[in-house]
Amino acid sequence: MATNLIPKDETPGAPADCAISVRDLRVQYDAREVLHGISFEIPAGETFVILGGSGSGKSTLLRTLVGLEHPSGGEIRIRGRNYATISEPERDEILKRMGMSFQQGALFGSMTVGENVALPLREHTELDESTIEIVVRLKLDQVGLTGFDNYMPAQLSGGMRKRAAIARALAMDPEILFFDEPSAGLDPIIAAGIDELILKLKKAFHMTIVVVTHELASAFLIADRMILIDKGVIVANGTTAELQESKHPRVRQFLDRVPEPEISEEIDYLQMLTGETPPDRR
Amino acid sequence: MPLTETIGEATINGLAYVGGLAQLTGGAARAVFVEPFRGGKLRLGRAIHQAMAVGVEALPIVSLISFFIGTILALQGAYELRKFGALNQVANAVVVVMTRELGPLMTAVVVIGRSGSSFAAEIGTMKVNEEIDALETMALDPVHFLVAPKFLAMILMLPCLTTWADFMGVLGGAFFGVTAAGFTFRTYIQATLDALILHDIMTGLIKSVMFALVITAVGCHEGFSTGLGSEQVGRSTTSAVVKSIFLVVLVDLVFTGIFYFTAPR
């Protein structure tokens, strides 16, 4: 298994205890900008929650952090290293030290659960098959899926699929673990189990955890710090207590679950998402 | 939109599409022929799995279709040849048309239906289920991981299937020759061997390698281009079949032209 940590940036002034630093990040799809200059820092070892409503840009932010979308401006630094300027092999090394759990699990349907977890080990390490088998069992134990290595993903329930996806994300012992909507689509009991698992992982491995969610109960339970994104900008950034005491109208609306005014036209919906007034209405 | 603008846009889109196919083929070729010599992994296990699906599992249907095509060719050939009292030339007609043209082409059409569509459906479903994204976040290149094994399997298996199809076509012709044209099985095969030249077989095999590249590139490209939603997978699959058949026929035309004008006279 890989043992090298993500190489730190040796540049003077680079923040030493910062896992991820985002500066003036902009992302656009074609001509439409969905993230408008976002900046924040995620200290190493903390659980950082990105809150936001549907279409707020939180999933785009997460996809950009893991390299699936390319910023149109600004920079992302992982352990001080600028993601945009490093070479492809360096980026691959960083990716190997990060784990990502997707909303629907994104397990490979043609492979068993065990093969899914083993895949990054087989591709990126020189471990022999018997060692890989032991590591797979260990990872499945950690997420409460002991004995499920020979099941196909289609045979698992939604909650079990998410746990299996977490086991795969843990396979390379990541320093940073990303979760996209870990509780989405799960009943409250299963969702509480996933929250508990995230807390357990943080306690056991002291890893940096970044969670995108709109589930308030879950967010306040697992977060050390959180940001609230609305229309592609950060409207609040702080600890859970600071967010709960915030007087910002959008934060209050989100936390107090106040509905948006009814949208009847497509143009109003786009305006709600982007926060931009259409040219013909200016 | 004016006609010239429509033609211009269609041309640019067509060239961009072919460029996309070339890029995908180049990436897969690099993963198969270059990367293993630079310490990269050649996923032989996945390639063998693909070769079984593309080649071995296609044998029954390719055999049956080629046999029937051979019989049809003999029937159609005999219909004209007997007017000139040249029914004994039917074996020549069957083997030349099978090896030069119908063997490679019919095999490619069957493989498009079985494997080209399946490549598009497999990769399209993976795209919709975020499995392609998952590969990228694990620092695994989807072209190396998914396309390269298919590429290797296709360029090895399609020529093999084509050779087998040529043989089955000759057997189909022999079925007619023996039952209705006064040949014995031995005389039919002897007439076939006399008519067979290496150039015919080689041109057919070169075409089949080109068809393999087209089928793999189009199937995978359509898979990667799948939009959001499961119904898009169906569209990608249909599109892969239609575009593959068109491009295979186009490539066939180009190579048949090249072989005609470069053949020794």
Contacts between the chains, C-beta under 8 A, distances in Angstrom:
chain1	res1	chain2	res2	distance
A	63	B	133	7.7
A	66	B	137	5.1
A	67	B	136	7.0
A	67	B	137	7.2
A	68	B	133	5.4
A	68	B	136	6.2
A	68	B	137	6.9
A	91	B	139	7.8
A	92	B	139	4.1
A	93	B	139	7.8
A	95	B	136	8.0
A	95	B	137	6.3
A	95	B	138	6.9
A	95	B	139	3.9
A	96	B	138	7.6
A	96	B	139	5.1
A	98	B	137	7.2
A	100	B	134	7.1
A	100	B	137	4.2
A	102	B	130	4.8
A	102	B	133	6.9
A	102	B	134	6.1
A	103	B	130	7.5
A	104	B	129	6.5
A	104	B	130	6.4
A	106	B	129	6.0
A	106	B	130	4.0
A	106	B	131	5.2
A	106	B	133	6.6
A	106	B	134	4.0
A	107	B	131	7.7
A	107	B	134	7.9
A	108	B	126	7.6
A	108	B	131	5.6
A	108	B	134	7.6
A	109	B	125	7.4
A	109	B	126	7.9
A	109	B	129	7.0
A	109	B	131	7.4
A	110	B	122	7.9
A	119	B	138	7.1
A	119	B	140	7.9
A	120	B	138	5.0
A	120	B	140	7.8
A	123	B	41	7.1
A	123	B	138	7.3
A	123	B	140	5.9
A	124	B	138	7.9
A	124	B	139	7.0
